[in-house]
Amino acid sequence: MKLRFVLTWLLIVVALTARAQEPREVADWPIRVEELLAVHRFELQEGFEFDWSAEARTVRSGTLVVIKVDPDIVVPRNAPEPILYAGDRTVQRLNRGSGSGVIVGLIPGDIDLSAAPLWFGAPGLPESVTAETIRNERRLAERAEIRPFAREAVERVRAEPLVANDLAELLRTHVADLVLQYAPQERALAESWRLPVVSAPQKDRRP
């Protein structure tokens, strides 16, 4: 009888612990970004294909943003995750942010963050987002009174422009530094970007 009581109690404790560790479900979309922590414009010598939308394009410049968010929004799930938007485009999330509540994001092209709002829209797949999807999501954001950050707030966190040869170098240097500074829980991710790239040996073409 005593053993049965102990086993029952252990099962209850395990169930409560598991429930406490489950991410809180966020049902109301859109959701505003809590705070803008840093803004860096970047330039690349060699462009890359930005495929976080249905209309892929080559990107050679843009903006890196560091934002504070509700960690429950960005907890990894085995399901479509909320999509981050900036004005008329999607934002590529470069880290998870669930441990720190901080996301480093890449916005393609020129953008004025004092005129373009930042927000999380309904869960989905970024590669399926069309211009019409963004228009609909932005209408919902405006209806929810999600507004751009004040110009003073943007200028206060604006940092020096960044230059790199390509996206890999941008990640290896500047983005890794931002992750280590603002989301040190993801040190392993930053260090993975800094691993040396080993080229495959070329075959000997001698006859």
N, C-alpha and C positions, 0 to 999 in steps of 0.2 A: 504493500500500500504506500509506504514511504517512498520507495523507488519510483512508483508510478507518478506520485506527486512531483518528485524532482524532475522527472523527464517531461511532464506536462509544463512545468514552470520554465524549463530550458527552452522548450519549443515556443512558448509565448515570448520569451526574451529575444530569441533569434528572429521571430517574426516582426517584433517591434523594431529591432535594430535594422533589419532589412528595409522596413518601411521608412525609417528615418533617413536612410541613405539613398532612397529613390529620389530622382530629381522632381522638383515641384512642377506639375503640369501648368503651363501658361496658356490659357484659353483665349484671352482677349488680344486681338491684333488690330491695329499695329501697336508697337511699343517703342517709346522714345529712348534714345541713347541718354544715359545719365549725365555724362560729362565729357568734354573734349580736353584731352591731356596734352597732346602734341600734334603739330601739323608740319610735315616736311614735303616740299615739292621735290620731285626727282626727275632726272634726265638719264636716259640710257643711250649709249652709242649704238647698240644693237637691240632692235625691238623684239618683242615676244608676242605670241598669240594669246590674247585675253579671251578665255572661253567660259567665263562666268556669266554668260548670257547666251541666248539662242543666236545672236548676231555677233559671232566672233570677229575680232579685229586685231590688227597689229598695233601694239602700244609701245611708244618710245618715251613717253613722259606721263606724269600723273602726280598724285599726291598720296603720301603715306599718312594715315591718321592713327593716333592712339586714343582709344575711347574707353570710358568706364561704363560697364553694363551690369545688369542684373545677372549674376552667375548662373541662375537657374535657366536662363534663356539659352545659354550656350553649352549646357551639359550634353556630351555626346549621346546620341540616341540611335537605335537601330530603326530609324525612320527619317523621313525628310525633316530637315532642320529649318528654323526661321531664316529668311533671307535678309541680308543687310543691304539697305539702299542708301544712296546719296543723290538727292535730286532726281535726275533722269537716267540714272545708271545703277548697276549693282556694284557692291564692294566685295572684293576678294578677301576673305578672312585668312590671315596667314598663320594664326595660332588658335588654340582652342579657347583659352580664356576662362574655362570653368573653375580653375583653382584660384585665379587672381581677380576675376571680374574685369579683366582688361583685355581688349582685342586690339591687335595691330592689323590694320586693313589697308588694302591697296585700291585706290580709286583711279581708273584710267582717265587720261586726258586732263584738260584744264577745268577747274571747278572753283566756284566761289562759295565757301561753306557758310558765309554770312547771308547767302541767298538761297542755298540748297539745303533742305533739312536732311538729317541723318536719322534713320529709324529701322526697326525690324518689322518686316512684313510677314505674312502668313508662311508657314513652312512649305517647302517645295524644293525643287532641284534648280540651282542657279542656271545650269546650261539650258533649261527650258524657258527661261524668262524672256519675254518679248517686249517690244516697246509698248504694246497695249497693256501687258501685265503691269509694267511700271506705272503707266498712267493711272490704271485702276487702283494700284496700291498707294500712289501719291494722293489720289482723291480721298481715300480712306484716312491717310495720315493727316491731311488738312482738316478733314471732318473731326478728327480726334484732337485737333488743335496742337498738332506737333509742328513746331516752327523751327526755322534755322537758328543756330546760335547767334548771339549778338556779335556785331563786328568787333567790338572791344574784346570779347571772349576769344574770338578766333585769333586776333592779332597778339593777344597776350601769350598764346602758346605756340605761335608760329616760330619755327626754328630754321636753321640754315638750310639752303637747298642742298640736295644730295646728287652726286654724279657717279655713275658706274658704267662699266663696259656693257653688262647685260644683267638680266634678272638674277642669274645665279650669283653674280658678284654682289648685287644689291642685297640679296638674302644673307650671303656669307658675312657681309660687313655691317651695313647700317641696320638692317632689319634684325639681325642677331643681337646687335647692341641694344635695340629697343626692347626686345623680348627679355633680355637679361636685366634691363633696368626696371621695366614695368611689370613683367610677369616671370620672375625668377623661378617660379615653380616649374617652368617649362625649359629649364636649362638644357635638358637632353635634346630638345628640338633645335635650339640655337646651335648646339655643338654639332648636331647632325648636318646642318648647313655648312659648317666649317670643315667637314671632313674633306681630305684631298680627293680630287677626281682623278681616277686612274684611267688613262686612255688605253684602248686595246692595242697591242703591238701590231705594227703593220707587217704584212707577209713579205718575205724576201722575194723580190721580183726578178732576181738574177736567173738567167736561163739554166 
